[in-house]
Amino acid sequence: MTEPEVGPEAGLGKRLRAIAPSFVVPGPSGVSIRDRLKNLTPADEEVLRLVGAHLGSLASGDLKVRCADGLEHSATTWAGRKRDLTVVSSSRWAGSITKATHDQWALARRGQAAHMRSLEAGVETVAYRLSLPIGAKGSQRAPGGYRSKSEWFHKRRRLQLLQGRLAEVRADWQAGVVRVVRGGRKLLNTRHHLDAARLTEPQWRDRWHSARWFLSADGESGKRFGNETIRITPEGEVSIKLPAPLAHLANAGHGRYTLAARVSFPHRGSEWADRVVANRAVAYRIDYDVARQCWYLNASWTFAAVPAVSMEAALAQGVIGVDTNADHLAAWRLDPHGNPVGRPRRFGYELSGSADRRDAQVRHALSRLLNWAKTCRVAAIAVEDLDFTDSRTRERHGRKRRLRQLISGMPTGRLRARLTSMAEATDIAIIAVDPAYTSRWGAQHWQKPMHAPTRHDAASIAIGRRAQGHPIRRRTAPPRNDQSDRCGHRTVQARPETLGREETRRPVTDRAHDAPARTGTRPRTRATSASTTVRDTRSDQGWVQDTLLLTD
């Protein structure tokens, strides 16, 4: 449903972009669980190291061949690579390696396209600002000119640098050339900064070798326990199909090696057991954490996508509007008619430290949000469909370093993925709304009447109302002829079937609510009738009239 109101800026001649309709976010299509491999013997660890190193070298060679093929890749070349790998491993290991290679090449290709779009945006922004006079003022929609001749000169040189980089990336894109580092480019660059990373060369090499190991096997439905390469029984027994050169290390039949460790997945363990017993596909991956010196086993599988609930069913019990910020989530509950209920809530997080700590902070904040939603018996949470892809470029905001850091620090992707997966387990629907003007209009129409502590809390009301299909403003402007109800009912919150909608209403608008109190000696020119809306509370002066006119 398109947002029906255009805001007060429309009367000032400003063009506002169209508001995209809200939609229910589809749930996740897969799940991944993890458990530690405990009580491994030294022989078990040695076998895992040998198998991982051998298959890792095969995966590196296969990735090199795939990158050399470029855009000339075909099903024939894929089959030839798989045949070559089967001789030195097994058919199933070869299938897992080639599939991982294709996924890694495709990921690098998508990253290359994103880098090219970022360079194009930077070139366009710098060229536009260079075309403006020095010192020209900017606007909210477009930046201004540069401040001085010196800055203009340096940006001119930067434009040439960006254009050169863009030409190189475009040439690689057209030729199908990608650059991939197995083990990660960040870890590779750490080799040149061991003192800053507080690592010795042997410690770095242990991390580098373990990151390049390959111990991942895709599942296959119909096979025993869903995976013939890395097999786990319902009792937790783990066995691995050894590659052909390492078959002499087998301690079980058919060239398999059985580990002494037993696994039991605490999270979603019943779902995993059901799939294993039914011989449904389950993919496994074995990782080694060098810092903790621990082995971990990851199990993952996909399931059929569940149809998303309808918008009407999700909003039947109201909605919780959530405004995403760099350090907290501002939330406010709204009833089915779009009226705020209670007081706002804030769920903070601190995105500093390691990646695991940042992820834990986000999970904790989302857990508190979902628990509050269940307490309120609300079946939907409305969030902004934020995407700062175009705003993250360095040239977009010039010298506004704090603004660039703020935008880059917004965990939009992490929050989106985490919230979608966590809400699926609690049967709470996630509604994505267009983020246009929510903060500005929320502060204008709701911050003062609701005594909201910050504009972020008011923005959460605007987000929730937009998800429900209501305008963000509390009232529409009165008719222009005589400021009465002659041209129709002025309150957009009351529908034709609402009882009592033709009763006398206070003739004030949303701008009058937000405007400061006028003082002076100007007499009133016409009398107004008192409103019939009161609230059942008392003050020192007796019955008091509600400051908000919120009808059902």
C-alpha positions as CSV (number, residue, x, y, z in Angstrom):
1,M,0.0,0.0,0.0
2,T,1.5,3.3,-1.1
3,E,1.9,6.0,1.5
4,P,-1.0,8.4,0.8
5,E,0.5,11.5,2.4
6,V,3.4,13.6,1.0
7,G,4.4,15.7,4.0
8,P,4.4,19.4,4.6
9,E,7.4,19.9,2.3
10,A,5.2,19.3,-0.7
11,G,3.7,22.8,-0.3
12,L,7.1,24.4,-0.5
13,G,7.8,23.1,-4.0
14,K,10.1,20.3,-3.0
15,R,9.8,17.0,-4.9
16,L,9.6,14.0,-2.6
17,R,10.3,10.6,-3.9
18,A,7.5,8.0,-4.1
19,I,7.1,5.7,-1.0
20,A,7.6,2.0,-1.8
21,P,5.0,-0.3,-0.5
22,S,5.6,-2.3,2.7
23,F,6.0,-6.1,2.5
24,V,6.3,-9.1,4.8
25,V,9.9,-10.3,4.8
26,P,10.1,-14.0,3.9
27,G,11.6,-16.3,6.4
28,P,15.0,-18.2,6.2
29,S,15.3,-21.1,3.8
30,G,18.0,-23.0,5.8
31,V,19.6,-23.6,9.2
32,S,23.1,-24.2,10.5
33,I,24.1,-25.7,13.9
34,R,27.4,-26.3,15.5
35,D,29.0,-28.6,18.1
36,R,32.5,-29.2,19.4
37,L,34.4,-32.4,18.7
38,K,35.5,-33.4,22.2
39,N,37.7,-36.2,23.4
40,L,39.6,-36.5,20.1
41,T,42.7,-38.7,20.3
42,P,46.1,-37.5,18.9
43,A,45.6,-40.0,16.0
44,D,42.2,-38.5,15.2
45,E,43.7,-35.0,15.1
46,E,46.5,-36.1,12.9
47,V,44.1,-37.8,10.4
48,L,42.0,-34.6,10.3
49,R,45.0,-32.5,9.6
50,L,46.2,-34.8,6.8
51,V,42.8,-35.0,5.2
52,G,42.2,-31.3,5.4
53,A,45.7,-30.4,4.0
54,H,45.3,-32.9,1.1
55,L,41.8,-31.8,0.1
56,G,42.8,-28.1,0.6
57,S,45.6,-28.4,-1.9
58,L,43.2,-30.0,-4.4
59,A,40.7,-27.2,-3.8
60,S,43.4,-24.6,-4.4
61,G,44.4,-26.2,-7.7
62,D,40.8,-26.5,-8.8
63,L,40.1,-22.8,-7.9
64,K,43.1,-21.8,-10.0
65,V,41.8,-23.7,-13.0
66,R,38.3,-22.2,-12.6
67,C,39.7,-18.7,-12.4
68,A,41.8,-19.4,-15.6
69,D,38.7,-20.5,-17.4
70,G,36.9,-17.2,-16.7
71,L,33.8,-16.7,-18.8
72,E,34.7,-19.8,-20.9
73,H,33.5,-22.1,-18.2
74,S,31.1,-24.8,-19.3
75,A,29.6,-28.1,-18.2
76,T,32.3,-29.9,-20.1
77,T,35.2,-28.2,-18.3
78,W,33.4,-28.8,-15.0
79,A,33.1,-32.5,-15.7
80,G,36.8,-32.7,-16.7
81,R,37.9,-31.0,-13.5
82,K,35.7,-33.4,-11.5
83,R,37.2,-36.4,-13.2
84,D,40.7,-35.3,-12.4
85,L,39.8,-34.7,-8.7
86,T,38.1,-38.1,-8.4
87,V,41.3,-40.0,-9.1
88,V,43.1,-38.4,-6.2
89,S,40.2,-38.2,-3.7
90,S,36.7,-39.7,-4.4
91,S,33.7,-38.8,-6.5
92,R,31.9,-37.2,-3.6
93,W,34.9,-35.3,-2.4
94,A,35.4,-34.1,-6.0
95,G,31.8,-32.9,-6.2
96,S,32.1,-31.0,-2.9
97,I,35.3,-29.3,-4.0
98,T,34.0,-28.2,-7.4
99,K,30.8,-26.9,-6.0
100,A,32.8,-24.9,-3.3
101,T,35.0,-23.6,-6.1
102,H,32.0,-22.3,-8.1
103,D,30.5,-20.7,-5.1
104,Q,33.8,-18.9,-4.2
105,W,34.2,-17.7,-7.8
106,A,30.7,-16.4,-7.9
107,L,31.1,-14.6,-4.6
108,A,34.3,-12.9,-5.9
109,R,32.4,-11.9,-9.1
110,R,29.6,-10.3,-7.0
111,G,32.2,-8.5,-4.9
112,Q,33.9,-7.2,-8.1
113,A,30.6,-5.9,-9.4
114,A,29.9,-4.1,-6.0
115,H,33.4,-2.6,-6.1
116,M,32.8,-1.3,-9.7
117,R,29.5,0.3,-8.6
118,S,31.2,2.0,-5.7
119,L,33.9,3.4,-8.0
120,E,31.3,4.6,-10.5
121,A,29.5,6.4,-7.7
122,G,32.7,8.0,-6.5
123,V,33.6,9.2,-10.0
124,E,30.2,10.6,-10.6
125,T,30.2,12.5,-7.2
126,V,33.7,14.0,-7.6
127,A,33.0,15.0,-11.2
128,Y,29.8,16.7,-10.2
129,R,31.4,18.6,-7.3
130,L,34.3,19.7,-9.6
131,S,31.8,21.2,-12.0
132,L,30.4,23.5,-9.4
133,P,31.9,26.8,-8.5
134,I,34.3,26.8,-5.5
135,G,32.3,27.4,-2.3
136,A,28.9,26.6,-3.8
137,K,26.4,25.6,-1.2
138,G,25.0,22.0,-1.3
139,S,21.6,20.7,-0.3
140,Q,20.2,17.6,1.3
141,R,19.9,15.9,-2.1
142,A,23.2,16.9,-3.6
143,P,26.6,18.0,-2.3
144,G,28.0,21.4,-3.0
145,G,31.3,22.6,-4.5
146,Y,34.7,22.2,-2.8
147,R,35.8,24.8,-0.3
148,S,39.0,26.0,-1.7
149,K,41.2,25.9,-4.8
150,S,43.6,23.5,-3.0
151,E,40.9,21.0,-2.2
152,W,39.6,21.4,-5.8
153,F,43.1,20.6,-7.1
154,H,43.5,17.5,-5.0
155,K,40.1,16.2,-5.8
156,R,40.9,16.7,-9.5
157,R,43.9,14.4,-9.0
158,R,41.7,11.9,-7.1
159,L,39.2,11.8,-9.9
160,Q,41.9,10.7,-12.3
161,L,43.0,8.0,-9.8
162,L,39.4,6.7,-9.4
163,Q,38.9,6.7,-13.2
164,G,42.1,4.6,-13.6
165,R,40.9,2.1,-11.0
166,L,37.5,2.0,-12.6
167,A,39.0,1.2,-16.0
168,E,41.0,-1.7,-14.5
169,V,38.0,-3.1,-12.7
170,R,35.8,-2.8,-15.8
171,A,38.5,-4.6,-18.0
172,D,38.7,-7.4,-15.4
173,W,34.9,-7.6,-15.4
174,Q,34.6,-7.8,-19.1
175,A,37.3,-10.5,-19.3
176,G,35.9,-12.5,-16.4
177,V,39.1,-12.1,-14.3
178,V,38.6,-12.4,-10.6
179,R,41.2,-12.4,-7.8
180,V,40.5,-14.8,-4.9
181,V,42.7,-15.7,-1.9
182,R,41.9,-19.1,-0.3
183,G,42.3,-18.4,3.4
184,G,41.2,-14.8,3.2
185,R,43.0,-11.7,2.0
186,K,42.9,-10.1,5.5
187,L,44.9,-13.0,7.0
188,L,47.3,-12.9,4.1
189,N,48.0,-9.2,4.7
190,T,48.5,-9.9,8.4
191,R,51.7,-11.7,7.4
192,H,53.3,-8.3,6.8
193,H,52.1,-6.8,10.1
194,L,52.8,-9.6,12.7
195,D,53.8,-7.1,15.4
196,A,50.6,-5.2,15.1
197,A,48.6,-8.4,15.2
198,R,50.7,-9.7,18.1
199,L,51.5,-12.9,16.3
200,T,54.7,-14.8,15.7
201,E,55.4,-16.3,12.3
202,P,54.7,-20.0,13.5
203,Q,51.4,-18.8,14.9
204,W,50.4,-17.1,11.7
205,R,51.4,-20.1,9.7
206,D,49.2,-22.3,11.8
207,R,46.2,-20.0,11.2
208,W,47.1,-19.8,7.5
209,H,47.3,-23.5,6.9
210,S,44.1,-24.2,8.9
211,A,42.2,-21.6,7.0
212,R,43.1,-23.3,3.7
213,W,42.1,-26.8,4.8
214,F,39.0,-28.3,3.1
215,L,36.8,-30.5,5.2
216,S,33.3,-29.9,3.8
217,A,30.9,-32.4,2.4
218,D,27.5,-31.8,0.8
219,G,24.6,-33.9,1.8
220,E,22.6,-36.2,-0.5
221,S,19.0,-37.3,0.1
222,G,18.4,-41.0,0.0
223,K,21.9,-41.9,1.2
224,R,22.5,-43.4,4.6
225,F,22.1,-40.7,7.2
226,G,22.0,-38.1,4.5
227,N,25.7,-37.9,3.8
228,E,28.1,-40.6,2.6
229,T,31.3,-38.5,2.8
230,I,31.1,-37.2,6.4
231,R,28.6,-39.5,8.1
232,I,27.1,-39.0,11.6
233,T,24.8,-41.5,13.1
234,P,21.8,-40.6,15.3
235,E,23.9,-41.6,18.3
236,G,26.6,-39.0,17.4
237,E,29.3,-41.3,15.9
238,V,31.4,-39.4,13.3
239,S,33.1,-41.2,10.4
240,I,34.9,-39.8,7.3
241,K,35.5,-41.2,3.9
242,L,39.2,-41.0,3.4
243,P,40.7,-39.8,0.0
244,A,42.4,-42.5,-2.0
245,P,46.0,-41.5,-1.1
246,L,45.1,-41.7,2.6
247,A,43.1,-44.9,2.5
248,H,45.8,-46.7,4.5
249,L,44.8,-44.7,7.6
250,A,41.3,-46.2,7.7
251,N,40.2,-47.9,11.0
252,A,36.8,-49.0,9.6
253,G,35.5,-50.7,6.6
254,H,35.1,-49.3,3.1
255,G,38.0,-46.9,3.6
256,R,36.4,-44.9,6.4
257,Y,37.9,-43.4,9.6
258,T,35.8,-43.3,12.7
259,L,36.5,-40.5,15.2
260,A,36.5,-41.1,19.0
261,A,34.5,-38.0,19.5
262,R,30.7,-38.0,19.8
263,V,28.5,-35.0,18.8
264,S,25.1,-34.0,20.2
265,F,23.7,-30.7,18.9
266,P,22.0,-28.8,21.8
267,H,20.3,-26.4,19.4
268,R,17.8,-27.9,16.9
269,G,19.2,-31.4,17.7
270,S,15.7,-32.9,17.4
271,E,15.3,-31.5,13.9
272,W,18.7,-32.8,12.9
273,A,17.9,-36.3,14.3
274,D,14.7,-36.4,12.3
275,R,16.5,-35.7,9.1
276,V,19.3,-38.2,9.8
277,V,16.9,-41.0,10.6
278,A,14.9,-40.2,7.4
279,N,18.1,-40.2,5.3
280,R,17.6,-36.6,4.2
281,A,20.4,-34.5,3.0
282,V,22.6,-32.8,5.7
283,A,25.9,-30.9,4.8
284,Y,28.8,-31.0,7.3
285,R,31.9,-28.9,7.7
286,I,34.8,-29.5,10.1
287,D,36.8,-26.4,11.3
288,Y,39.8,-26.0,13.5
289,D,40.1,-23.0,15.9
290,V,43.8,-22.3,16.2
291,A,43.5,-19.8,19.1
292,R,41.4,-22.3,21.2
293,Q,43.0,-25.4,19.7
294,C,39.5,-27.0,19.3
295,W,37.8,-28.8,16.5
296,Y,34.2,-28.0,15.6
297,L,31.6,-29.7,13.4
298,N,28.9,-27.6,11.6
299,A,25.7,-29.2,10.2
300,S,23.4,-27.4,7.8
301,W,20.4,-28.1,5.7
302,T,17.7,-26.4,3.7
303,F,14.0,-26.7,3.9
304,A,11.1,-25.6,1.8
305,A,10.3,-21.9,2.1
306,V,7.2,-21.3,4.2
307,P,4.7,-18.9,2.6
308,A,4.7,-15.5,4.3
309,V,1.7,-14.6,6.3
310,S,-0.6,-12.0,4.9
311,M,-0.2,-8.4,5.9
312,E,-3.7,-8.3,7.4
313,A,-3.0,-11.3,9.6
314,A,0.4,-10.0,10.8
315,L,-1.1,-6.6,11.8
316,A,-4.2,-8.0,13.4
317,Q,-2.8,-7.4,17.0
318,G,-0.9,-4.3,16.3
319,V,2.7,-3.8,15.4
320,I,6.0,-2.7,17.0
321,G,7.9,-0.1,15.1
322,V,11.7,-0.3,15.3
323,D,14.1,2.4,14.3
324,T,17.6,1.1,13.7
325,N,20.5,3.2,14.9
326,A,24.3,2.8,15.3
327,D,24.1,1.8,19.0
328,H,20.6,0.9,19.8
329,L,17.1,-0.1,18.6
330,A,14.3,2.4,19.4
331,A,10.9,0.6,19.6
332,W,7.4,1.6,20.2
333,R,4.2,-0.5,20.3
334,L,1.2,0.6,18.2
335,D,-2.4,-0.7,18.4
336,P,-4.2,-1.9,15.3
337,H,-5.5,1.6,14.7
338,G,-2.0,3.2,14.6
339,N,-2.1,4.7,18.1
340,P,1.1,4.5,20.3
341,V,0.6,2.4,23.4
342,G,2.7,2.8,26.6
343,R,6.2,4.2,26.5
344,P,9.0,3.6,24.1
345,R,11.6,0.9,24.7
346,R,15.3,1.0,23.8
347,F,17.6,-2.0,23.2
348,G,21.2,-1.1,23.2
349,Y,24.3,-2.8,21.7
350,E,27.9,-1.9,21.4
351,L,29.6,-2.8,18.1
352,S,33.2,-2.8,19.3
353,G,35.7,-5.5,19.7
354,S,35.9,-8.8,17.8
355,A,33.4,-10.0,15.3
356,D,32.1,-12.6,17.7
357,R,31.4,-10.0,20.4
358,R,29.6,-7.7,17.9
359,D,27.5,-10.6,16.7
360,A,26.7,-11.5,20.3
361,Q,25.7,-7.9,21.1
362,V,23.3,-7.9,18.1
363,R,21.8,-11.2,19.1
364,H,21.2,-10.1,22.7
365,A,19.4,-6.9,21.6
366,L,17.2,-8.8,19.2
367,S,16.4,-11.4,21.8
368,R,15.2,-8.7,24.2
369,L,13.1,-7.2,21.4
370,L,11.5,-10.4,20.4
371,N,10.8,-11.3,24.1
372,W,9.1,-8.0,24.5
373,A,7.0,-8.5,21.4
374,K,5.8,-11.9,22.8
375,T,5.0,-10.3,26.1
376,C,2.9,-7.7,24.3
377,R,1.3,-10.5,22.2
378,V,2.2,-8.6,19.0
379,A,2.6,-10.7,15.8
380,A,4.6,-8.3,13.7
381,I,7.7,-6.0,13.9
382,A,8.2,-3.2,11.4
383,V,11.7,-2.3,10.5
384,E,13.2,0.0,7.9
385,D,14.5,-1.5,4.6
386,L,17.8,0.3,5.0
387,D,20.5,0.0,2.3
388,F,23.5,2.4,2.5
389,T,25.2,1.0,-0.6
390,D,25.1,4.4,-2.3
391,S,25.9,6.4,0.8
392,R,29.0,4.5,1.9
393,T,31.2,5.9,-0.8
394,R,33.9,8.2,0.6
395,E,33.0,11.0,-1.8
396,R,29.4,11.2,-0.9
397,H,29.7,13.2,2.3
398,G,33.0,14.9,1.8
399,R,34.8,15.9,5.0
400,K,31.9,14.7,7.2
401,R,34.0,11.9,8.7
402,R,31.7,11.3,11.7
403,L,28.7,10.9,9.4
404,R,30.6,8.5,7.2
405,Q,31.6,6.4,10.2
406,L,28.1,6.5,11.5
407,I,26.6,5.2,8.3
408,S,29.3,2.6,7.9
409,G,28.8,1.4,11.5
410,M,25.0,0.8,11.0
411,P,24.7,-3.0,11.2
412,T,21.9,-3.1,8.7
413,G,22.8,-6.4,7.0
414,R,23.7,-8.2,10.2
415,L,20.5,-7.0,11.9
416,R,18.4,-8.0,8.9
417,A,19.7,-11.5,8.7
418,R,19.7,-12.1,12.5
419,L,16.2,-10.7,13.0
420,T,14.7,-12.7,10.1
421,S,16.2,-16.0,11.4
422,M,15.4,-15.4,15.1
423,A,11.8,-14.2,14.4
424,E,11.1,-17.3,12.4
425,A,11.4,-19.4,15.6
426,T,9.0,-17.2,17.5
427,D,6.3,-17.0,14.8
428,I,6.7,-13.2,14.6
429,A,6.4,-11.6,11.1
430,I,8.9,-9.0,10.0
431,I,7.5,-6.1,7.9
432,A,10.0,-4.0,5.8
433,V,9.0,-0.4,5.2
434,D,10.4,2.3,3.1
435,P,12.8,4.4,5.3
436,A,12.1,7.7,3.4
437,Y,11.4,10.7,5.7
438,T,10.5,8.5,8.8
439,S,12.9,10.3,11.1
440,R,11.9,13.8,9.9
441,W,8.2,13.3,9.9
442,G,8.2,11.3,13.0
443,A,9.9,14.1,14.9
444,Q,7.6,16.7,13.4
445,H,4.3,15.0,14.1
446,W,4.9,12.7,17.1
447,Q,7.9,13.7,19.2
448,K,6.3,16.7,21.0
449,P,2.7,15.3,21.5
450,M,4.0,11.9,22.8
451,H,6.8,13.5,24.8
452,A,9.2,11.2,23.1
453,P,12.7,11.4,24.6
454,T,14.4,11.4,21.2
455,R,13.5,11.7,17.5
456,H,14.5,8.0,17.2
457,D,11.5,7.1,19.4
458,A,9.2,9.3,17.3
459,A,10.6,7.6,14.1
460,S,9.6,4.2,15.5
461,I,6.0,5.4,15.5
462,A,6.3,6.6,11.9
463,I,7.7,3.2,10.9
464,G,4.9,1.3,12.6
465,R,2.2,3.5,11.1
466,R,3.7,3.2,7.6
467,A,3.7,-0.6,8.0
468,Q,0.0,-0.4,8.9
469,G,-0.8,1.7,5.9
470,H,-1.6,4.8,7.9
471,P,-0.2,8.2,7.1
472,I,2.6,9.3,9.4
473,R,0.9,12.6,10.3
474,R,-1.9,12.4,12.9
475,R,-4.4,14.6,11.0
476,T,-4.9,15.9,7.5
477,A,-5.2,19.6,6.9
478,P,-8.8,21.0,7.3
479,P,-10.7,22.2,4.2
480,R,-9.7,25.5,2.7
481,N,-13.1,27.2,2.3
482,D,-14.2,27.8,5.9
483,Q,-12.0,25.4,8.0
484,S,-15.0,23.2,8.7
485,D,-16.2,19.7,7.8
486,R,-18.2,20.8,4.8
487,C,-15.8,19.1,2.3
488,G,-15.7,15.9,4.2
489,H,-14.4,14.3,7.4
490,R,-11.0,15.7,8.3
491,T,-9.7,12.9,10.5
492,V,-8.1,10.2,8.4
493,Q,-7.9,7.7,11.3
494,A,-11.7,7.3,11.5
495,R,-13.3,5.2,8.7
496,P,-16.8,5.6,7.4
497,E,-18.0,2.6,9.5
498,T,-16.6,4.1,12.7
499,L,-19.3,5.0,15.2
500,G,-19.5,8.6,16.3
501,R,-17.4,9.9,13.5
502,E,-19.8,12.7,12.8
503,E,-19.6,14.1,16.3
504,T,-18.1,17.5,17.1
505,R,-14.3,17.5,17.0
506,R,-11.7,19.9,18.1
507,P,-10.9,22.1,15.0
508,V,-7.1,21.9,15.3
509,T,-4.6,20.5,12.9
510,D,-1.3,18.6,13.3
511,R,0.6,21.8,12.7
512,A,-1.3,23.6,15.5
513,H,-0.3,20.7,17.8
514,D,3.4,21.0,16.9
515,A,3.5,24.8,16.8
516,P,4.7,26.6,20.0
517,A,2.0,28.3,22.1
518,R,1.2,31.8,20.9
519,T,1.3,34.7,23.3
520,G,-0.2,38.1,22.8
521,T,-3.3,40.2,23.0
522,R,-4.9,39.1,19.7
523,P,-8.5,38.3,20.4
524,R,-10.2,35.1,19.1
525,T,-12.5,35.7,16.1
526,R,-14.7,32.6,16.5
527,A,-15.6,30.2,19.3
528,T,-14.9,26.6,19.2
529,S,-16.9,23.8,20.7
530,A,-15.2,21.6,23.4
531,S,-14.1,18.2,22.5
532,T,-16.0,15.2,23.8
533,T,-12.9,13.1,24.1
534,V,-11.6,12.8,27.7
535,R,-9.6,10.3,29.6
536,D,-10.5,8.6,32.8
537,T,-7.8,10.3,34.9
538,R,-7.9,13.0,37.5
539,S,-5.5,15.9,38.3
540,D,-5.5,18.7,40.9
541,Q,-8.0,20.6,38.8
542,G,-10.4,17.7,38.3
543,W,-11.1,16.1,34.9
544,V,-8.5,16.9,32.3
545,Q,-8.8,16.7,28.5
546,D,-6.6,14.4,26.6
547,T,-4.0,16.3,24.5
548,L,-4.2,13.7,21.7
549,L,-7.3,13.0,19.7
550,L,-6.8,9.3,18.8
551,T,-10.0,7.6,17.7
552,D,-10.5,4.0,17.0
